[in-house]
């Protein structure tokens, strides 16, 4: 049997599917190994073992984490490097983690030891040290395909030497052991292996030979670098190199030595200190290369608002430097001229040096550094600048190719690192291929974080994982976030492996063909003058942030952990952990476990006015229209398979430039209103229309006006998470109050302009060439003068067409009522009314009581025993002379949900409902009390899911309790129980408390008739008025929806509906729905499920927009898998609309689990289950990355359109003047 892989491969299905014996969010154990304890590891505090140590969204539960570090301390390069002048060459306040701020930096450019101290403090703060194994070196990593794990060989100091300090020999004094891991994250970085220069005679030198990356002078051990050179005052010292390290060493050593010679082979651009204007401002107008913060400065940084403003301003200007790396950009050309002018000015004492040092290549080809004090040091009398190449090193010094020699006491090689990105130990992936082999002739990765053939392996600062300009730490954090997201997916979906597809690596490699700058020798190109840039991300820091923010799991292949061929095995047994672990029935303080989503930190509160969406950091984003709706097709080429494709070119747009999206929502009930809010909140550049056939919003709560209409779940559980109503009139609120609540929500979020009332969708057809839906809309020909005025949809109309990218259907299941199939129904001469179309001919516009005010002497029949009939009967009983309830089936009438709570609020009285007093409503104004009350109610409601599980203890228990309660309420007419009380389990039909129904049946003016109706006569059923109930429960729509190849959705739903997670249907691209097939609940908070369905549709639309996709269509095999999962049976034989009104067959109405189960299932869309079609016809999946910029890179500090000046970067000359004087 082949191992199932989910990606492009077909799956074997040799064994029948069985539900997993676990909860959907039950975290399987995950073992993660991180290599390196430098900056890359610190964002891995998002891999905490103590789940309270970091915010919930950053955690991985049930985690075994080990961080292997070969050095004797944490800090990576900031621990290893100790050379003179070691400092950060970007501002200190930029060189810190976003979630661990330091406000007391000593200087604008902090010295190395202070950065190391900062990193050590982060380790302490997040209690990482127990997980870090110091002086442990990974010497081999090999992936085991059968087990889906990495086997690591670890080398450490021999046990007998552990207590001995000082240096030890890794090649001699060691022992090895093996560790295994589900996931490996390599944080080794690019510059982790230093190398000696290839110069003849290097070993012959008789003086002191030192490499900057292994600083050891033999004196001042353990102290600052100054102590290590305290005896050098009479020494002749050479520094070989002109990279960032040499630029720091030269000015640091110049005043400490007798004579210093700097041997320079190449050229380099030296920028004036970044943010020179800010330095001038801080120093009171003095021109300085660094600024040391005063106690007053540090005190001002204690003000959070001031500190944020300061930090954002610096980071924004730093990110603005990305324009320098773009060949021939206005900013690069301007910088080149200004950098040259500045260098010449600073070399005024020795102007000839500029002829050798100022480059003839563009800015950005090599790493830009301010090099504070370097040029000034070159101009000192005790410093020589030698641009002549070195011929050899002699026992006494250095000889250049022109024959000149220099006697030296000390030679310092600041000549850099191994820049091939090859690992210092074998990393062996699938089929025995090593990572170093994979990186030949140059490294190829996927978005810098993954490599094909190396499953479950992720990396930070790998190939193309660095920046030419901008905030490097922001990129590191995003790379770590990506690895965390992948690990969470492995854990959540119980996957054995996740491996990027080769074709995805190919596409990114093709995207990388964009060239940053001209010919020059640089470590960006593995130390070569020509060739590929393998070090830099192909865009700005902000561009990388957007590119990595939303992983494209469709670019990966997956193997299931347990060999199951069904991709939904991870959904488990239909429960969440909270469904099984809640103690809400015995301890109210623990009830929140069942309603965790009500905690404020878990609620996504929309802004009250919904002006514009937010960016990744929560700042408003200018909704700049897309410059191009569609990139013109490029010249075609033929691939290796003979298929025509477009030749790849960079898109002429920013990575986060939102293309125009047109969305139509059908229906303005709860789902449509939620969709209107969320789409407007989340999707930029949006054209939204909500079509509603009725004359007002509210859906079922507008349409239904029958007697007794009310919510049959507690009012406080029937409201939006983010829109609380604290003044509900009753525990079970009446329908008109719910309608008023929804109208209030529409008003608050200003949705009315987007809602087209009395507009009915008559047809929807998908256009495959366009990737759009064509909607035929019918509206009233003459605008109404009164919203209650009725008109004929078949005669008084006109039609028009609308074309949209996405359709969201919020119609629900019960949107088409039906007359019962009873002989003679049409012959009845009395008043025949359907509950779903309540019209008695009187009291129009008033409450239902006005519509029956003349019924006091009437005989009325109510046919049905569903939720509607259970409300109508007790409402009409006191209003009519005689009432007969004709009942065909049986149903469980529950005690009021949360009966104990009702009794408690009613002062011990057993009441079917409770009307809140002024005192109650006043107490709800206390936020803490109200939250506790609401969570408790919702928790109990969600806990009722256990009743839907066949033969569960709770189902058995409540069945007995419901029986006792029904018998008690039917004491006056006990015979009714024989006909009404079911022999099937609880929840086969929808549960309803039916407040007052059983009591009404026992009244003298009410008859209960369980005998089937054979015929309706002209005079009625024994001369009575008739009220009918019921709906078409087939889920078929009342208008044609035409998908691919002309297939109708209603045809697709025959013999029963099949969907993907209730929200999508194969063959119907860009179509999403709420409360569709298997989109309802047997118990629990329905609005939570609806919210998840809406959020799913919004996420899909964002993906279509973000990645410039033409269409998104769920795969048929994914629908098949969900259909197989749905084979779980909720309960026994009974006639129910859950089963299309049949006694037997599939349950097509309910989600196959609890409401909490559904929230977890829908929270992380599996886009790999979809076919994705590009909008522009391009074949490269990374076309959406655009031209390497983000909008913020092109909108100068946001000052053109927004009051928020921290957009991130600029290409303006003003910003350039901020970088250099």
N, C-alpha and C positions, 0 to 999 in steps of 0.2 A: 504493500500500500504506500503510495506517495504521501509525503508530508504535505498537508494543505498549506497553500500560501495565498494570501489575499493581496492581489495586486493585478497583474495582467494574466496570471495563470489560472487555468480551470481547477476546480476543487473536486476531489474524490468524495463521494457520499456513500461509503460502504456500510456505515452503521447508522441506525436510526437515532434521531435527535432526542436527547433527554435534557431536561432543565438542570442547570447547575445547582448544586446544594450550597448556595451562598447568596448573600445579599448583593445587590447591584453596586453598592458603594463600600463593600467589605474589602478593605485593602489587603491584598496578598503581600507577603513579605518581599521586600526589595533590598538587594544588596548592591550598593554603589561604591565604587572606588574612584577617588579623585587623585590625579597625579600632579603634585606640585602644591605648595602652600604660599603662592604669591598672590597678586591681586586677583587672578582668575578664580582662585579657590574661594575668596571671601564672599562673592555673591552666592556661593554654594551654601551659605547660611540659609538659603531657601530649600536646603535639604535637611531641615532640623529633625532630630529625634524627639525633642520635647516640642509637642505641637503648639505649645503656648509661647514659644520663644520668638516666633515671627508671625505675621498676620496669616490668617487661614488660607488666603489665595496662594501663598507662597510655600505651603507645606507639602511634604510627602509623609504620610503616616506609615507606621510599621516598617521603618527604615533601619537598615544596618549600614552605617556610613563609615568609611575609612579614608583618610587623606594621607597619602604617602609623600614625604618630603625628604629629599636626600641631604639637605643642609641641617645644621644643628639648631636652626631657629626658623621662624616663619618670616615671610616677607619677600621671598623669591629674589629678584634682582636687587632689591633694596637691602636684603641681608647679605647677599654674596658680594656686592660691590662696596668697596671701601676706599676707592682711589681719591686723590686730592681734588677738592672742588665739587665732589659728587652732590648734585642737586637736581631738582625738578626743573625742566626747561619750559614747562607750561605753568600758569598761575596755580598756586597751591589750592585755592578754593575750587578749582576745576578738577584737581587730581585727588578726588575723594569719592566715595560711594554715595549714590543718591539717597540711600537710607541710613547713612551713618555720617552725619555732618560733624566737622570740627571747626569751631569758631575762633580758636585761639592760635592759629598758625603764626609762627614767629615772623615770617617774611612773605612778600608777594611770590617769590620763588623760594620754596622751602628747601633746606639742606636735606641730604639723603637720610641721616640718622633720625631726623624728625618724621620723615615719611615712614621709616621703619617702625618708629614708636607708635605712629598712628595705626599701622596695620596690626601691631601687637595689641593695641587697645581694642580694636575691632574683634580680634580673636577672643579677648577676655570678655568683652561685652556680650557676645553671642555664645559664649561658653563652648567654643570650638576645640579647645586644646585636648580634651579627652578623645577626640576623634582623629587627631593629627599624630601620626607616627613619625617623629623626627629621626634623621639619620637612617632612613629606610629608603632604599633605592629600588625602583622597578627595573629589572634587568631582562625581562621577557614577558610578553603578553601574547597568548594564543587563544583564538576563538574555538570553542568546541561546538560544532554544528549539531551533534545529537542532543546535547544538553542546553544549547542556547545560552551558554555562559562563557565568560572570559576566565582563562586560567592564567594567573599572574605569578611570576617568580620574583620574590622580594629578597634583596640582599640587605643585611644589617650588620652592625658591629657584633663580633663574636661575644657570646654571653659573658665570658671571663673578663672581657675588657669594658663592659658596660659602665662600671663605676669609675673608669679611668678617663680623665679629661684629655684635652688636646687633640691634635690631628691623629688620624689613623689611616692605614693603607687599605683602600677599598678592594685592592686586588689580592690582599693577603689576609688581613685581620677580619674576615667576614664569615658569616653563616647564612644560609638561604632557607627559605620556606615558601610554601605555595599558598596562595589565596585565590578565591574565586569570586566573581561578581556578575550580577545581571547586566549592569551598565558600567562603562568606564568613561570618565570625563578627563581628558588630558588638558591640564592647564599649564603645560611646560613652557608655552610661548615660543616665539620665533628666535629670540636671541638668548638661548640657554646654554649653548656650547661655544666657548671662546676658542680661538685658534691663533697659533703663532704665524707670523707672516712668512711667506716663502722667500727668504733672503739667504743668499749664500753666506756661510760662515757664522751663522747665528749662534751655533753651539760653541764657537771658539772664543767668544768674548770673555775676557778675564775679569771684567768688572761685574757690577750688579745688573742682572737682566730681569726685568719685571714685566708682567702683562697686567694691564689695567684691570682686567676682570678677575685677577687672582692676586690682589695687592698684598704683598708680603715683603717688607723691607728688612725683616729680621730685628726690628726694634719697635718699641712702643706698642707691643701687642695688647689688644683689648681696649686701647685708648682711641681718641680721634685721630684722623689722618695727620694732623699737625705733629703729633708725637712721633709718628713713624718717619718723619723727615727732619727731625730737629737737628740732626748732625749734618745736614746737607748744605750748610751755609758756604762751604768752600768747595763744593762739588760742581763738576761739569756734567750736565744732564741733557739727554736727547729724548724728545717725544716724537715718536713716529706715528703719523696719522693726522687726519683733519676731519674726522667724524665728530659726532656729538660729544663723545668722551674726551677726545683730545682738546676740543674747544673749552672744556671745563678744566682739564688738568693744567694747561699752559698758563692761564692767568692765576691759578691757585699756586703753582710752584714758582712763578717768576720772582716774587719777592723773597722766596725761601732758599734760593740757590745762587751760586756764584755766576754761572753761565748756563743758559738754556738754548738748545737748538731744536727747532721744530722742522722735521723733515716731512714735506707735503708732496704727495704724488699727483693729486687731482685738484679740482676746484670745488668751491661750495658757496652757496648763497647764505649770507648771514643777515637775518632780519634784525632790525632794531627790536628792542624788547617789545613783546606783544603788549598791546594795550598801553602804548607809550603815553597817550594822553591821560590815561587813568593813573599811571605812575607819576606824571607831572602834577596831577591834581593832589595825589596823596602826599607828595613830598613838598607841597607848598610852592610849586613852580620850579623846583630844582630838577635839572636833567640828571637822572640816576639810572643805573642799570638794574637796580633792585631796590625794594623798599622794605624796611623793617617796621612792623606794626608796633605802635605805641600802646601803652596800657589803655589810653583813651580810645584808640581804634578798637581794641579787643572788647572794651566795655560796650561800645556801640553795636558790635556784632551780636551781643546778647539779646538785642531787640530782634525777634524773629522776622518781622516784616522788613526791617532795614537789611538784615543779613540776606534774606531771600532776594531782595532787589539787587544788592551788591553781587551776589553769586550769579544770578540770572544774567545780569548785564555782562559780566566777564565771560560766562559760558557762551552767550549769544555771539559776542565778538570773536571768540575763538572758533566757533563753528563757521563764522563768516569766512574764515581763511580757506574754506574748501574751494572757493573760486580761483585761488592761486594754482590749483592743481590741474585746471582745465586748460588744455593747450589753446593758445591764442585767444583766450578769453580777455575781455577788457580789463578784468582785475589782474590777470597774470601779466599782461603787458605793462599795466601801470605799476605793478609791484616790482617788476624787473628794473624799470627805470629808477624807481625810488630806492630800491635796495642797493643798486649800483652807486647812486649818488651818496647814500649813507655810508657805504663801505669806503668809498674814496675819501669822504670827509674824515672818517675815523682813522684812516691810514695817512693822514696829512704829513706826519713826520717821516714816513718811509713810503712815499707814493708808488715806488716801483713794485711793491708787493702786490698792488691791485692788478697789475698786468698778468700776474700768475694765479691770483686767487679768485678774482671775479670771473664767474663762469661765462662761457659762450652758449650754454644750454639754458633752457627755460627754467623759471622758478618752479619748484615742486618735483623735479626729476629726482633729486635727492631730498632727504628729510630736511625740512626747514627748521632751523634753530636760531634763537636770538644770540647765542654765544656771548653772554654778557662779559665784557672785559677782555675778550680774546684779541680783538684787533688792537686795542689799546696796549695789551701786553706785548704784542709783536713789535710795537714801536719803542719799547724800552731798550736802553743801551745794553743790557745784559742778555738780550734775546736776538738770535739769528733765525731768519726764515730761509729755508733751503728748499727750493722747488725742483732741484736737480735729482733725478732718480738715483736711488742707492744701488751701487754695484755689488758691494759685499760688506760684511761686518768682519772687522779684524779683531785680534785679541785685545787691542787697545782702543778701538773706536769704530767709526763708520767711514767708508770710502764711497764716494759718489762716482757716477759713470764718467765724469770729466776729470777724474784722478785726484780731486781734492779729498783730503782726509781731515777728520776731526777726532782729537783725543777726548775720550769720555770716561767718566767714572760710573755712570749709570745710564742704562738705556731702558726707556719705557715704551713698550709696544701697545699703543692704543689703536690696534689694527682690526678690531672687530671680532665677529663671530662667524660660526658656520651658518650660512644663510640658505642652505638648500632645503630646509624644513625636514630633512631626513632625521629620523628618531635615533637617539643614541643607544637604543636597544631594539631587538627584533619585535615587531608587532605583526602577528601572523593572522590573516583573516581567512575567509573561505578558500578552500582548495589549496591551502598552503602558501598563498600569495602574501608576501610581506608588504607592509606599507611603504617601505623605502623603494621597493620595486615598482609599486604603484605610482610613486612620485617621480619616476624616470620617464621622459627627459625633464618634465617639470610637473610640479604638483597640480592635481586636478581634484577639486572638491565640490561639494554642494553647499553653496552659500557660506562657505568657509567652515561649516560646523560638522559635516559628515562626508564619508567616502564610501562609494559603492564597493561591496565585497567585504565590508567591515561592519557587521551588524552591531547595534547597541554601543557603538563607539562615537563619542562626540568630543569636540575640542574647542578651546578658546584660543584666540590669537594664532590660529593655524594659517595655512596659506590663504592669501587674500582676506585675512582677518584683521588687518591693521588699517590705520588711516594715514593719509597724507596730511590732513589737517582736521581739527575738530576734537571733540571730547572722546578720547580713547576709552575711558572707563565706562562711558555710556554704551559703547559697542560691546565691551566685555560683559557688561551686565545682560545685554540682550542675547549674547551667545550662551551665557549660562541659563538664562530664562528658557531658551530654546531646548537645551538639554533637559532641563527640569520638566518642560511640557512633554517631551518625548518619553521621559521616564514615567510621568503620570499616566500617559496613554498606555504604556506597557503594563503598568499596574492596574489601571482602571479596566482595560479590556482583556486582561489576563492573556497577554501576548508573550510568546517566547522570544520573538525577535522583531526588530524594526530595522529595515535596511533600505537606504536610498537606491532608487533605480539608476542604472547606468545612463539611460537616456536623459534623465534629469541632470546628471553631472555634465553630460555632453552639452546640454542647453546652457548651463551656467558658464561652461568653458567658452562657448561661442559668445555669450554676452560679454565676457571678459576681454574680448578682442578689442574693445575700446581702449585707446592708448592715452595714458595720462600726460606724458611729456616726451621730450626728444631724447636723442642718443646721449647717454652719460653712464659712467660706471656707478652702480648703486646696489646696495643689498636688496633693494626692492626687486631687482632682477637677478638675484642669486650672485651678486658681485660682478655681473657682466655689463658690458656697454650696450649690447643689443639684446633683443629677446623680449619675452613676456614679463610683464609686471606681475609677480607672484605674491607680493607681500601685501598689497593694498586692496581694500574694498573698492569696487568699481563705482564709487559715488561718495556722497557726503556721509557724515555721521548720522544725520537725521534720515537720510535715504536708507541707510542700513537699519536704523530703528524700525522704519516702516516695513522694510523687506522681511525682517525676522519676527515681526510682531504676531503674525498669524500663520503658523506652520501649515504648509500644503501637504497634508498627509497623503494625498493622492500621488505624490511623488515617491512614495515608499512602498516596499513590499512587506507583508506581515506574515508571521507564522503564529498560529494559536498555541498556547501553552499546553493544552491537553489533547491536541490533535483533532478537535471538533471541526467539522466542515462548515458549521453554521456560525456566521459572523456575530450572531447575537447571543451566543452562549454566555457572554459576560453579563447579560442582563439578569442572570441568576434565576432565583425562584419567585421573582415578582415583588420582593420586599426590599426595603432599604434597612440599614442598620437600625435606624430610629424606630421602624415598625416593630422590630423584635426586641429592642433593648430599652424601650420606654417604660418608666415606672410611674407614668402619669396617673394610673388608677389608684396608687397608694400614696403618692407624694407630689403635691402640686408644684413644689419647687423644681421638680425634674420634668414637668410637663413640657417645657420648652423644647425638649429633644424632638418632639413630634412636629414642632412648628419653628424650626431653626430659621426659616426664611423670613420670619417676622422681626428678627433682630435688625436694628437699623443698619448695622454694618453689612448686612446681606441684602438690603433693599437698594435698588437702583432708582433713586429719586429723580424724576425728570425735573428740569427747571420749570418753574411755574408758568413762564411765558413762552417757553420753547422757541427762543430766538434762533439759536444755532447749535449744532452739535459741538462736542468737546474733543480735544485731541488726546493723545496718550497720557498727557500729564494733567488733563482736566482744564486746560486753558481753551478759551473760545477759538474756533478756527474760522477764518474768513471763508465764506462759501464762494470762492472764486470759480466762475464758470469755466468749464473745460475749454481749452484753446482749440481742441480738435475733438469732434465727436467720433471720428473714425479716421485712423491713419490710412492714407491711400495705399492700395496694394502695391507691394514691391515687385520687382521683376521676378518671374518664376524660374525655378531651377528644378532639376530632377534628382531625387535622392537615390540611395543605393538600391531601393526596391522599385525604381522606375516610377515613383509617384511624384506628381508635381507639387512643389511647395514654394512658398515665398522665400526669397533670399533674405536673411535676417539683417535688419537695420534697427538701430536704437529708436525707440519711440520718441516723438517730439513732444514730450509732456513730462511732468513731474510724477514721481512714484505715488504721491498722495493727492494728485490733482483729480478731483472727483468728476468723472464723466456724468452727464445728465442721465438721471434715472427717472423713468415714468412708472408709477405704481398705481394700480387700481385695486381698491378693497371693495368687496361686495358685501354689503350689510353694515348697518350702523347700530348693532346691538353691542353687547359686552366685548365680543371679539373685535369688531370693527373699530370701536372706540379705542380699545387698547392698541390696536394696530396703528391707528392714526397718531396716537401719542408717541409710540416707540419709533415708528418710521421717521417722524419729524425730529425726534430727539437724536437719532443715531445716523441717519443717512443725509449726507450733504447733497447740495445741488439736486434737490428732489422736486419732482412734479407729482403731487399726490391728489388723487380723487377717491372719495368714498361714495359709492352709489348705493342709495337706499330707496326701496320701492314705496315705503310708507311715507306718511306726511310728517313724520317726526323721528327722532332718534329713540333708541331704547330696545329695538328688536321685539322680542317676545313680550317685554314689559310694556310696550306701546300697543301691540296688536291685541293682547289678551285683556279683556275687561269683564270677565265672567264673575259671578258672585263668589266671594271668599278668596279671590286671587291674592296669594301671599307667597312669600319665600318659605319653603319647608326645611331650610337649614337656617341656623342662627344668623341674624342680620350682620353681626360683626365678622362673620366668616364669608359674607357675600359682598365684599367690597375690594377694591384694588389695593394692593400692598402699599402703594405710595400715595393713596388718597383716602385717608381715614374719615369716617363720619362718626362723630361721637354722640350725636343726638338722635339716634334711631328711636322711634316711638315704642318699639316692642322687640321682644326677643326674636319673634318671627314677624318680620315687618310686612305690611300690606303692599300689594303690587304698585299702586300709585306712588308710594314713597320711594320704592326702588327706581321707578321711572324718573322721579324728581332728582334722585341722586345722580343718575346717569346724565340727565340734562345739565346738572350742575358741573359735572366733570367736563362735558363738552364746552361749556362756557368758560371754565377756568383755563383750559388748555387751548382755547380759541380755535377749536376744530371746525366751527360752523362754516367758515369760508371754503373748506375742503369737502364738505358733505353736500351732495346733490340729492335733495329729497324728491320723492315721487319720480325717481329715475330707476327704471327696471332694466336689468341686463337681460336681453332676449336671446343672445347668441355670443359665444366666445369661440374663436377659431385661431389656432396657432399657425403662424406663417413660418415655415422652415427656412426659406431664403433670408428673411429679415430677422428671425429670432425674436419675433414680437407677437403679442396677442392682439387680434382684431376683435373689438367688442361692439356689438350692436346694442344701442341703448334706446329704450323707449321712454318718452316723457310726455307729460300732459301738453296738449296743444295750446290751451289757454291757461295761464297761471291761475291757481286757485285764490279765491278771496277769503276762504276759511279752511284751515287745515283739516277740519272734521268733515268738510264737504266731500261726498263720494263722487266718483266719476268712473266712466267705463274704459278700462284698459284696452278693450278691443275696438273702440271706435274713436274716442277723443284723444288721439295720440299723434305724435310725430316721432321719427326715429333719426338717429345720427350714429356715426361710427367714431370710436375712440381706439387709439393704438397705444399699447403700453408694453413695457419691458417685463413687468412682473404682475401677476394677479394673486391677490390674497383673498380666498373665499372664507368669509366669516358667517356663513349661513346657518351653521348648526345642523343637528339631525332632524329636529321636529319643526320643519318650516313649511310643510305641506299637509294641511289637515284633510281628512277624508270622511265622507259619510259612511256609516256602517252598511254592510251588504245585507239588508233586511228587506224581505219581500213587502211590497206595498208602501214603502217609505214615502214615495212621491205622491201617494194618494191622500195623505193626511191633510185634513182641512183646517186643523187648528194651527197653532204657532209652532213651527219646527225650527229649532235653533241649534247651531253647533257652538260648542263652548269656545272654539278658536275664532269664531266670527260672531261675537255676541252683539245681537241687534234685536231688541224687542219691539222697536218702533216707538218707544217712549223714553223720555229722560235723556235725550242725546246731549252729550257734553258734560253730564253730571256723573256722579259716582254710580256704581252698579245698583245701589239701593234705589236710586231714582228710576232705574229701568224696570224695576219689578214692584213699584209702589201700588200698582192696581191688582196684584196677584193674590190679595188676601182671601179671595173666594175661589181660587183656581185649584184644579187638580193637575199636578205636574209630575212628569216622569223624568228621571235621570238615568240614562243608559250608560253603564260603565262602572269600573271600580279602579281606574287608574288614579294617578295623583290629582288630576283635575277634578274628577268626580268626588274624590275624598274631601275636596275643598268646597265644591258647590253644595253638596247635600247638607252639611251643617249650617251653611250660610243661608240657604233657602228655607230650611225647615220652619223657622219661626215666621217666615214671610208669606207662606202659602196655606191654603186650606188643607190640602192633602198631598203628600209626596210619596212616590213609589220609586225605589232604586232597583233597576233591573241589572242583575249581576250574572255574568256568564262564567267567570273564573274565580279564583281565590287569590288572596294576597295577605301578606303579613302587615298588620298595622302596628307600627312600633310605638313603644312609649316615647314621649318627646325626647329627642336627643338632648343629652345633658339634663335628664329629669331631676337629678339631685341638685343641680345648679338652679333650676327653675323653682324647686321647692324651697331652696335656701333663700332665693330672692323674694319669694312670695310669703316669707315668714312662716314656712311650714305647711302651707296649703298645697294640695295637689292640683295644679292648674295646667291646662294644655298650652297656655301661652302666658307671657308676663309683659305687662306694659310698664315701661320705665317711668319712674317718678322724676320730679325735678331734682330731688336729692341724688338719685342715681346719675342723672346727666351731669350734675355738678361734680360728682366724684370722678367721672370720666375725664374731666378737664386736667386731672393730675396725670401727666404723661406716663409715669411709672406704673401707677395703678391701672391705667387703661391698657398699657402694653401687657401687663400680667393677665388681666381679664381676657384680652383678645387671644393671647397665646394659649391660655388654658382652654378656651373654647375650641380653637382650631386644632389643638393637640388632641383633644378628645374626639373631635370629628374625624381626624385622620386615623386615629387608632381603630376606628370602626372597620377599616379595611380587612382586618382579620375575620370579620363576619362573612366575607365573600369567599373565603377559602374552604373548600369542601371538607367537612368532618374535622375542622379545626376546633380546638377546645372552646374558643370564643363563639364560633357559630353554634355549637351544641348548647352552650350556656345561654346565649341570647334567645335561641329558639324556645327554650323552656321558659325564659322570662317573658318573652312576647306572648306565649300561650297563656300564661297566668294573667298577664295584664289584659289581654283581649277578653278572656272569660270573665274577669272582674267587671269590665266595662259593659259587657253584654248580659249582666245578671238579670235584667228585666226581660230579655228575650234570648235566653241561652241557646235556643235551637238554631239561631243564626250562625253560631260558631261552627256548627257541623257543616255548614255550606260555605262559610267564608274563610275558615282557618285552613291553611294549606297543608298538604302532606309532603311538599317539597321543601328543601332547606331555605333558610333565610338568604336573601339577595339574589335568588334566581330572577325575581322581578325587582324593580326599583323599590328601595326602602323609602317609606314616608311615614312621618309621625301621625299624619291625618288627624290633627287636633280637633276634637269634637265630633268626628265622624261616627264612631261607635256609639257615643252618647245620643247622637241624633237618630240613629237607627232604632233606638229604644223608646223614642217619643211616640205618643199615641197617634199622631197624624202622619206617621211614616210607616210604609210597608217595605219589606225587603223581599224581593222576588228572585230566587235563584233559578227558576224554570226558564229554559231558553225561549226567546221570542220567535214565534213562527211567522207572524205577519203583523204589519201595521195596517189598520183600517182607516177609512176616511175620518172616523170619529176618534181615532187614536188607539191607544192600548188601554182598553176599558175606559175610553173617553177622557184621556189625559193629555196634557201638553207634553211635548217631548224635548229633552235636552240631550244632545249626542256628544260623545267625546271621541278622541282618537286622531292619529296622524299616519301619514305614509312613512313607514320606517325603513324603506329600502335604501335610503341615502342617495337615491337617484335625484338629480337636479331637475328643476322645472323648465330649464332651457338647455339647448344643445351646447355641449362643450366638446369641441373637435380638436383632437391632438394630432400627433404625427400620423401620417399615412391615412388621414381622414377618419381615424377611429374615434368613436364617441365615448365620453366618460361613462355614460349610462350603460353602454355595451360592455365596457371594461368591468363594470360592477355586476356583471351577470356570470355565474349564478349568485355570487355574493361579492361584496366589495373586498378588494385586496389593495393595501397601501403599504407605504414605508413609514413606520413609526407614526402612523395616522396623518402625517403632514404632507406627503408627496405620493405621486402615482407615476409609474413608468409609462413613457409615451406621452407625458404631458409636461414638457419643460417649462421652467419658470412659473410653475403653478403650485401654490402652497395653500394649506387650508387648516382651519381650526374647527374642533368638534365634528370632524369627519368620521369615517368608519374607524372604530377602535380608538376614538378620541374622546370618549366620555369616561365616567367613573362610576363604579358601584358604590363607593363610599369615599368620603374625603372632600377636600376643598377643590371644587371644580375650577374656580377662578385661577388657582395656582397652575393647573394643567393648561388652561387657556393661555395664561401668560407665557408658559414655556413654549407653546406652539407659536405664539406671536413672535417671541424672541428668536425662534428658529428661522422663521420666514425673514425676519430682519437681518439675521446673520447671513442667510443665503443671498439676500439682495446686496449686502455689503461686499460679499465675495465677488458677485457678478460685477459690481462697480469697481472694486479695488483692482481686480485682475483683468478688467476689461474683457469680460467673457460675454459671448453672445447668448449662450444658453447653458443651463444646468439641468440635467435630467437624471433621475435616479435609475440605477441599473436594475434590470428585471431580476437578476439573481439575488439582489439585495431585498427586493420585495418578496421573492420566494423564501428567503431565510426568515424574514419577519413573519410571513404567513405560517411557516413551520413552527416558529416559536409560539404563535397564537393557538396552536393545537391544545394548549393547556385549557382545561375546562373549569369554569367557575362554579357551576352547581348542576343540579339534576334536571330532569325533564319538567318543563313548565312552559306555558305559553307566555312569551315576553317579547317586547319590542327590542330587547337586547339581541334577539335571534330573528329579526325581521318578522316578528309577530307569530313565529312558529313555536311548536312545543319542543322540537328537536333541532339539531343542527348547530352550526357555528355561532358563537357569540361574536357579533360584529360591531356592537356598540361600545364595548368597554375596553379601556386600556388594560393590558394583561399584567396588572400589578397595582401597587398602591400609588397614590398621588406623589409621594416622595420618591418612589421608584421612577416615576415618569420624569420628574425634574432632573434626576441624575442621567437618565437615558437621553434626554434631549439637550442637556447642558453643553455637550461637546460634539458638535456636528462632525460626522464621519464623511468628509467630502470625498474620500476614496470610494464611497459607494455611489458616486455620480459620474456620468459622462459629462465632460466639460468641453465646450466648443468656443474657440477664441472669436472675439468680435471682429478683429481685423484680418482674419484669414491667415495670420502668421503661424508658423509651426513651432516657434520657440516659446516655451511656456513662461519665459522671463521677459517677454516683450513688455509686460505691465510695469517692470522696474523703470521704464522710461529712460531719461537721459542722464541719470545719476544724481539728479537733484531732488529735493523735496520743495514744496511750495515755500517753506520758510527760507530756503536758500536763495530764492529769487525775489521774495517780498522784503524789501529793506527794513529789517527789524520790525516789521509789522506796522511801521509808522504811516504807511500810505492809506491804510483802511481801518486801522484798529488802534484803540488807545492802549492796547497791550504791547509793550515794546520789547517783549522777550520771545520773539518768534524763533530765534535760533541763529540766523545768519543773514548775510546780505551780499550783494554783488556791487554795491554802490561805491563811488569814490569817497564819500564821506566815511564809510566804514573802513575803507582802506587807510584813510588818514588816522583812524583810531588805532589801527594795527601798527603803522609806522609813521614817523613824523615826516 
